[in-house]
């Protein structure tokens, strides 16, 4: 879908993107604050942000209960939600084009004029407790917060976060809202048919009844390596593992494109070098790879599930294929195929207003960077073997990494797998291994 993007900076300090999608029949709205769990006053009330998010569509200045507000919001089919991460709290809504102004008004009401009350607080504390407890049945959810901790991030695991729910008071909720929900700390992306509407949208955004405040700084952690770690679960029937590597800088978009191409070559298909080989040998049902850039650090992760008896053979493949990458042993045919896949996904990724909005929100909410949609094909096509190898080698050369697993087995098992990967950081050329 064709679209145009305009960044607006409002008098109250808020900033956002207005994305005009001619002919769109829906409107998508997202509002982000740096107000996630890392902005809690202390780890003793770490879940304050999460609980406040659950209260986002409760009682407010115009509606006495969540039920009344929900009934009004959704009467014409509109959808709303909110979510919390370590850094962000995001409010989102999608509605029919004909009621965009009504929904924007209701979003403003819930963000700016909540009436937090004790009854709803106690109910949502119970719901958050239930949510986190359910995550304890998901081994990947158990794994990654522990990996973050091991690498130096000041976060809690879900098991550690659960007891903090009881500590959160109504005063904590109100304090968190007041401190984090300010206009300078707000970013927004509104997408839909905006012709003739931008002035009205800006005017309404200027009227958000929030203090001006400041854009909160992103927390910074000192990243480090750690010994192999096992999270022992008696109910774990296999090994759920995560291998995470870190470099102390934000990768460029060009470097991220290179890593995305590499990850596709390694794990993207059933004929990929790691996942595909593992499937052909009957070793693992799924192995995935991810690369991402943060404010101060970037990560490269390989994760999956594997039966205990197959784990050594799988890690031999991971080690050998990583050696091959570091030595530049990728074919141009593989690289071209991965680029073609990326270009296809790019073209498929702008079929709806929501997809278009999502293309921009990740980077814009993180660091105010506006991605250029039209330049994506050129960026993908510019990926080269040299850039892939150089970026991957930096992760190995920096030597900050962690291997952790959820397992019912013994620590010696994960230590053996750790030693296989350790070789990568000690040998520069696979031919000498």
Buried (B, 14 or more C-beta within 10 A) or exposed (E): EEBEBEEBEBEBBBBBBBBBBEEBEBBBBBBBBBBBBBBBEEBEBBBBBBBBBBBBBBBBEBBEBBEBBBEBBEEEEBBBEBEBEBBBBBBBBBBBBEBBBBBBEBBBBBBBBBBBBEEBBEBBBEEBBEEBEEBBEEBEBBBBBBBBBBBBBBBBBBBBBBEBBEBBEBEBBEBBBEBBBBBBBBBBBBBBBBEEBBEEBBEBBEEBEBBEBEBBEBBEBEBEBBEBBBBEBEEBEBBBBBBBBBBEBBBBBBBBBBBBBBBBBBBBBEEBBBBBBBBEEEBBEEBBBBBBBBEBBBBBBBBBBBBBEBBBBBBEBBBBBBBBBBBEEBEEEBBEBBBEBBBEEBEEBBEBBBBBBBBBBEBBBBEEEEBEBEEBBEBBBEBBBEBBBEBBBBBBEBEBBBBBBBBBBEBEBBBBBBEBBBEBBEBBEBEEE
